[in-house]
Amino acid sequence: MDPPTKRWGVRGEGSHLRELASGKLREQLIGGSSERSEQVVPLGYISGDNQSMTDELQPHKRRVRYQGANPRRFQDKYKELNPAAAAHDSELQKVRARGQTPAGTHRPICVREILEILAPKPGETGLDATLGFGGHALEILPHLLPGGRLFALDVDPIELPRTEARLRAAGFGEAVLLVRRMNFAGLPHLRPDMGEGFDLVLADLGVSSMQIDNPARGFTYKVEGPLDLRLNPQRGRSAAALLQSLGQSELAELLRENSDEPLAEALARAIVLAGRVTPILTTTLLADLVRRVVRAEGAADTLEEDTRGTLQRTFQALRIAVNDEFKVLDQFLAYLPSCLKPGARVAILTFHSGEDRRVKKAFQAGQRAEIYSSVAQEPIRASFEERRDNPRSSSAKLRWAVKAD
Ligand SMILES: C[S@@+](CC[C@H](N)C(=O)[O-])C[C@H]1O[C@@H](n2cnc3c(N)ncnc32)[C@H](O)[C@@H]1O
């Protein structure tokens, strides 16, 4: 098998067919050059009658492939730092109108609701613990001016510099926007810089659309990529390495604990057995295995839905594990009160029941201990319109808390 790093090109890249069409492989296979056939019948000689005969003699010319409304390759889609991107604006609008998020971008979720909760004011100090594409930060920053500032964190060494460059280019300098590449679990490290603490804090958990859309990050089962799933690929171990280290019962427990996966046992058995024969190094290898398990276990009438759900939960469970997402969230929630000014507002957006449970419990415990004066009783959901326009908002749950005076 080819090493996986060579295999995650776009479908058809480097294919033998293309070489055959260009004549290189044909020369190797049948000898002679493709130009020779061109000399047999001069081009102007072709008429309707002898078309089919001369077609055989013509060097094969590939039909120009329909490129669709949008570029197919992720590399071509990533336009955000390219000035030519402006020309793509109308295409991007079309993509959004179809309820999709253009690759290389991210649409902030529940913006109106979050602004209502955080109520940012001039002169205040805010924290965006998960900067991502900077969508929420861009909405919050103008309200903090003049005189205020926003601390912005993210663990992702690939996307963070791009986002920072974009926000700086939008006019937010170092005095107003302090960007740090760090895990929000390390909140206490901000103490020396944060003064008396934050007036408002936002955490929008999970992954951004840019991370999901980039095949090289391995976050999606939909395209081939290395089975990585790390928010910071420079630290820790990839999902592929994790899978190789786990036994069947450990993997089943991980799938149950992190994603409430009903097929945890069957999946763990199949993955561990297959991994003994060939290490599962790519997203598509894992996805194929999951599909086979669902087919073997599932009911025919719900097969498609079951498969999608199981794929999502399997990848999510691995992502949570490689990034230690529950542990870092618990640490963040534990340190948070000591970093808040009296009356500070907190908003946390989650996409997974395990995360929502943690936020809910931490806020309720904080209220009982009179650290928070009030907390959300129920999570706020994205509006019907937002869910329709941006399906990624469908699973979002927004909770809030207010620090006691
Ligand atoms: C859903 S996106 C945030 C999107 C952002 N609110 C926006 O509007 O563009 C989540 C981001 O949080 C980052 N992230 C996840 N866990 C983190 C952690 N423990 N510490 C810091 N950043 C984290 C991810 O790398 C990702 O960029």
The ligand as a Gaussian input file, in Angstrom:
#p B3LYP/6-31G(d) Opt

LIG

0 1
 C      -16.196000      26.489000      16.687000
 S      -14.629000      27.165000      16.442000
 C      -14.802000      28.840000      16.960000
 C      -15.346000      29.711000      15.878000
 C      -15.368000      31.172000      16.243000
 N      -16.226000      31.461000      17.355000
 C      -15.765000      31.998000      15.033000
 O      -16.808000      32.654000      15.068000
 O      -15.033000      31.988000      14.046000
 C      -13.748000      26.484000      17.776000
 C      -12.297000      26.903000      17.834000
 O      -11.838000      26.633000      19.146000
 C      -10.556000      26.096000      19.087000
 N      -10.409000      25.302000      20.296000
 C      -11.032000      24.135000      20.590000
 N      -10.641000      23.712000      21.800000
 C       -9.780000      24.632000      22.287000
 C       -9.050000      24.753000      23.501000
 N       -9.124000      23.821000      24.443000
 N       -8.263000      25.841000      23.690000
 C       -8.194000      26.801000      22.717000
 N       -8.841000      26.721000      21.530000
 C       -9.627000      25.654000      21.333000
 C      -10.524000      25.307000      17.810000
 O       -9.194000      25.169000      17.350000
 C      -11.394000      26.157000      16.885000
 O      -10.617000      27.055000      16.173000

